[in-house]
């Protein structure tokens, strides 16, 4: 799971153009929104696209997105349960 | 030239799926009709959506019947039909150099991607083709400022008319839909799959529409309706989400109404997204206008993008002539927290004036007063004093202007970096600590870095303006977004398919709440740029960031920006 989380963090860094970040700098349990990585509404939408493109998961409702993307831990768990790729 | 002049609306046209002239369109709206239809599995988008689209070949047939042949695109034909009808209501000869053509559009011929050539896709050239049909001899003014383009075009036209150099202006707003636009808004989850419900508690998104609308403005001929004050402002908050406090809209309303004018009603943007309508209601309440009727017309035509500001203003003039503010089609129960007066039925009003309010991506907002009874406007004679100048190119060169003490720094230290790498290196070594830089498209990065160099050490920019001119606009990023549609359309790319986002990024960075606007130009024309920027001086003592911003390719871009102060006499002119 740890390896997957690191891979996931690299994926997020690339998808959201977080060029100056490394996976080590992202705390698995820290909030991704607000103070954490400071992600915004467009970032949520890009992560939803990433879920579909990379893992085959369709998240229709952006409101659901905030819970799924709350932290790396919650995201990794969600992908683990729902991935089709 | 300083003299009071009235700017009268002497001709109007709406060309939409509801009809080809203002009268037919107004009658349809008055009967509560709408051109919105449901689609599923459509070439534009396979998911269900609601939009207002012309019928197959409908524009082409009409054009063929009225205008004959000619190698014009669908977009150009629609614009020509609209301008033709509006012009024919007047005795104005478009071939006179004193007649301006002003085009407002968000995406012009973008439906031609990916195969379209740059010439087809560049709005400056497209405007030239449309103008050429009528024989305009003056260079077109082309505004692409997201959803507020229509009102910006009217404001820009009225300012240029007030210089006294032009007598009339034909202002046309036009947009046609395409897979590019529909999939883009879908990627932002902004679309409703039902007919939209502005300001309603059950609203869940917007509908898109295609239309053209034109107003002919004149300082020589008179008419009932005249243009009053106009204002363009920025939230300085986010490139696609509006300010939660409605800051930009609030400021625009205050600027236009000056605290003491009471319009009969406000025609709002009212796109029916959760955020837009909430924000507008807050801005209207903050401005002390909460008891005025507020309406929104997007459930008749959808959001017609570059045409919206003009189309909705024409309908509002007609309704005011009848002594009513139109009801909000689609509205049932109030779903916004601002204390505003909303109705699904027409409301009787005095009918002497109204404000058109709009907001758009890039954080921009616009308000324009239309009046039958207002006094003629006197323009101050204002000039530009150049304080600083910076130019940057993809060759890896930075140059500071003669007036700038930093001239000694004309640098070759970045000589080994070119293209996008050059901008990144400038960012890392000279700016830093702004990770949003990496999310920006190349045009916005160019705007960001060159503005940063221009504004180093300056912090009082609250009411400054940011005015950019360019030939290619967002073309480079448009092509990237188009490619992404083949797989899954990218919302982060779509947001940057509007060239004015570049000015919005600068506004966010420097907390600029003044005007932000992007003009397309077929070719760089410094005299025309200066003319437009100078006409935009509305008060003395203001700062303006203005200049050339153009990205033709990853390794082919150029910025030449100046920082001006507006002054009241000629002495400071450089």
Interface residues (C-beta under 8 A of the other chain):
Chain A: X16 X17 X18 X19 X20 X21 X40 X41 X42 X43 X45 X46 X49 X52 X53 X62
Chain B: X187 X188 X189 X238 X239 X240 X241 X435 X438 X439 X487 X488 X489 X490 X491 X492 X495
